[in-house]
Amino acid sequence: MADMTLQSDRDKQLTRDELESLLEKLGVSVETAKDEYRSRVESFNKLTLWQDQHNNQIAQLSVS
């Protein structure tokens, strides 16, 4: 069952050519898409770090 799910997930992934073709149809350059992706990953990582720090502060306050 898990093998079928993994195969299904792989089937849903776009190939590089399909992705580039879709971006072209949308009028977005590959570099712009990469930059946007990197920016979103950075923002997500910063948010995750902030949440971890915030949770640690709460944990320290609840211990004392």
URCOR-V724664 format. One record per run of one state. SS is the DSSP state (H for helix, E for strand, L for the rest). FROM is the first residue (numbers start at 1). LEN is the number of residues. If there is no record, write none. Layout:
# URCOR-V724664
<<SS,FROM,LEN> <SS,FROM,LEN>>
This chain:
# URCOR-V724664
<<L,1,1> <H,2,11> <L,13,3> <H,16,11> <L,27,3> <H,30,34> <L,64,1>>
